[in-house]
């Protein structure tokens, strides 16, 4: 089974990136073969629709489970339509998050964790609101 984890770096020792659509890397771990594929998230720098584009990327790779921290309603709809289960993990390394998942220690997401268009308008796309 293919599991995708959002990451701040390009390896299993990197920290989990708590952002889905604008994460730096998407790391796909194949549980049956222990193979790992690292994909730079090309959607991270887009003006809008980053979550949808990232969701389409992992759906095209055959991912069945996503481990991440925060995602909006458009990402949630796209991931749900692709039958990708979303598990919440906001800290630790990618390897630690993968182990927590295997032990059943992560919570399944049933709704988006952030509101619509969170990264547009006043937000800066990184979960931090700009003060003007």
The 8 nearest C-alpha neighbors of each residue, nearest first, counted from 0:
[[1, 30, 29, 31, 2, 63, 62, 28],
 [0, 2, 29, 62, 28, 63, 27, 30],
 [1, 3, 64, 28, 27, 62, 65, 63],
 [4, 2, 27, 65, 26, 66, 64, 28],
 [5, 3, 66, 26, 25, 65, 67, 6],
 [6, 4, 25, 16, 67, 15, 24, 22],
 [5, 7, 16, 15, 24, 8, 14, 25],
 [6, 8, 16, 23, 14, 13, 15, 24],
 [9, 7, 13, 6, 10, 24, 14, 23],
 [8, 10, 37, 24, 13, 6, 7, 11],
 [11, 9, 12, 13, 8, 37, 26, 93],
 [10, 12, 93, 94, 13, 92, 9, 26],
 [13, 11, 92, 10, 93, 94, 14, 8],
 [14, 12, 8, 92, 11, 10, 93, 7],
 [13, 15, 92, 7, 91, 93, 6, 16],
 [14, 16, 6, 93, 92, 5, 90, 91],
 [15, 17, 6, 7, 5, 18, 22, 14],
 [16, 18, 68, 89, 67, 69, 15, 19],
 [19, 17, 69, 22, 16, 21, 68, 20],
 [18, 20, 22, 70, 21, 69, 67, 5],
 [50, 21, 19, 49, 53, 22, 18, 43],
 [20, 22, 43, 19, 18, 49, 23, 42],
 [23, 21, 18, 19, 24, 16, 20, 5],
 [22, 24, 7, 40, 6, 39, 21, 43],
 [25, 23, 39, 6, 40, 38, 22, 5],
 [24, 26, 5, 38, 4, 37, 6, 40],
 [27, 25, 37, 4, 3, 36, 38, 24],
 [26, 28, 3, 36, 2, 35, 1, 37],
 [27, 29, 35, 2, 1, 34, 30, 3],
 [28, 30, 1, 33, 34, 0, 31, 32],
 [29, 31, 33, 0, 32, 28, 1, 2],
 [30, 32, 29, 33, 0, 34, 1, 28],
 [31, 33, 34, 29, 30, 28, 35, 0],
 [34, 32, 30, 29, 31, 35, 28, 1],
 [35, 33, 29, 32, 28, 36, 30, 31],
 [34, 36, 28, 27, 29, 33, 37, 26],
 [35, 37, 27, 26, 38, 28, 34, 25],
 [38, 36, 26, 25, 9, 27, 35, 39],
 [37, 39, 25, 24, 40, 26, 36, 27],
 [40, 38, 24, 41, 23, 25, 37, 9],
 [41, 39, 24, 42, 23, 43, 38, 25],
 [40, 42, 43, 39, 44, 53, 45, 23],
 [41, 43, 49, 40, 45, 44, 52, 53],
 [44, 42, 21, 41, 40, 45, 49, 22],
 [45, 43, 42, 46, 41, 21, 49, 40],
 [46, 44, 42, 47, 43, 49, 48, 41],
 [45, 47, 44, 48, 49, 119, 43, 42],
 [48, 46, 49, 45, 119, 118, 50, 116],
 [47, 49, 51, 50, 52, 46, 45, 42],
 [48, 50, 20, 42, 52, 51, 47, 43],
 [20, 51, 49, 74, 53, 52, 48, 54],
 [50, 52, 74, 54, 48, 53, 49, 55],
 [53, 51, 55, 49, 54, 50, 42, 56],
 [52, 54, 56, 50, 55, 51, 20, 42],
 [55, 53, 51, 56, 52, 57, 78, 50],
 [54, 56, 58, 52, 53, 57, 59, 51],
 [57, 55, 53, 59, 54, 58, 52, 60],
 [56, 58, 60, 59, 54, 55, 62, 53],
 [59, 57, 55, 61, 60, 56, 62, 54],
 [58, 60, 56, 57, 61, 55, 62, 54],
 [61, 59, 57, 58, 62, 56, 1, 27],
 [62, 60, 58, 59, 63, 57, 1, 0],
 [61, 63, 1, 58, 57, 2, 60, 64],
 [62, 64, 83, 1, 2, 84, 61, 0],
 [65, 63, 84, 2, 83, 85, 62, 3],
 [66, 64, 3, 85, 2, 4, 86, 84],
 [67, 65, 4, 86, 87, 85, 3, 88],
 [68, 66, 87, 88, 5, 17, 19, 4],
 [67, 69, 17, 89, 88, 87, 18, 19],
 [70, 68, 18, 112, 17, 19, 67, 113],
 [69, 71, 19, 112, 111, 113, 74, 18],
 [70, 72, 113, 111, 74, 73, 114, 115],
 [71, 73, 75, 111, 74, 115, 76, 114],
 [74, 72, 76, 75, 71, 77, 51, 50],
 [73, 75, 50, 51, 77, 71, 72, 76],
 [74, 76, 72, 78, 73, 77, 79, 111],
 [77, 75, 79, 73, 74, 78, 80, 72],
 [76, 78, 80, 74, 79, 75, 51, 73],
 [77, 79, 81, 75, 83, 80, 76, 54],
 [78, 80, 82, 76, 81, 77, 83, 75],
 [79, 81, 77, 82, 78, 76, 83, 75],
 [80, 82, 78, 79, 83, 58, 77, 55],
 [83, 81, 79, 80, 78, 84, 63, 58],
 [84, 82, 63, 78, 64, 81, 79, 85],
 [83, 85, 64, 65, 63, 82, 86, 79],
 [86, 84, 65, 108, 107, 64, 66, 83],
 [85, 87, 107, 66, 106, 108, 65, 105],
 [88, 86, 68, 67, 106, 66, 105, 107],
 [89, 87, 68, 67, 90, 66, 96, 105],
 [88, 90, 68, 17, 67, 15, 87, 16],
 [91, 89, 15, 88, 92, 14, 17, 16],
 [92, 90, 14, 15, 95, 96, 93, 89],
 [91, 93, 14, 95, 15, 94, 13, 12],
 [92, 94, 11, 96, 15, 95, 14, 13],
 [95, 93, 11, 97, 92, 96, 12, 98],
 [96, 94, 92, 98, 97, 93, 91, 99],
 [97, 95, 99, 93, 98, 94, 100, 92],
 [96, 98, 94, 100, 95, 99, 93, 101],
 [97, 99, 101, 95, 100, 96, 94, 102],
 [100, 98, 96, 104, 102, 97, 101, 95],
 [99, 101, 103, 97, 98, 102, 105, 104],
 [100, 102, 98, 99, 103, 97, 104, 96],
 [103, 101, 99, 100, 104, 98, 105, 97],
 [104, 102, 100, 101, 105, 99, 106, 98],
 [103, 105, 99, 102, 100, 106, 101, 98],
 [106, 104, 100, 103, 86, 87, 99, 107],
 [105, 107, 87, 86, 108, 104, 88, 103],
 [106, 108, 86, 85, 87, 109, 105, 84],
 [109, 107, 85, 86, 110, 87, 106, 111],
 [108, 110, 107, 111, 85, 75, 112, 84],
 [109, 111, 108, 112, 75, 72, 71, 113],
 [112, 110, 71, 72, 113, 70, 75, 109],
 [111, 113, 69, 70, 71, 110, 114, 68],
 [114, 112, 71, 111, 70, 69, 117, 115],
 [115, 113, 117, 71, 116, 72, 112, 111],
 [114, 116, 117, 71, 72, 113, 73, 118],
 [117, 115, 119, 118, 114, 71, 120, 47],
 [116, 118, 115, 119, 114, 122, 113, 124],
 [119, 117, 124, 122, 116, 123, 125, 120],
 [120, 118, 116, 122, 117, 121, 124, 123],
 [119, 121, 122, 118, 116, 123, 117, 124],
 [122, 120, 129, 119, 128, 123, 118, 130],
 [121, 123, 128, 118, 119, 120, 124, 129],
 [122, 124, 125, 118, 128, 127, 129, 121],
 [125, 123, 118, 122, 126, 119, 21, 117],
 [124, 126, 127, 123, 118, 21, 18, 122],
 [125, 127, 124, 128, 118, 122, 123, 117],
 [128, 126, 125, 122, 123, 129, 124, 118],
 [127, 129, 122, 123, 121, 130, 126, 125],
 [130, 128, 122, 121, 123, 131, 127, 120],
 [129, 131, 128, 121, 122, 127, 123, 120],
 [130, 129, 121, 128, 122, 123, 120, 127]]
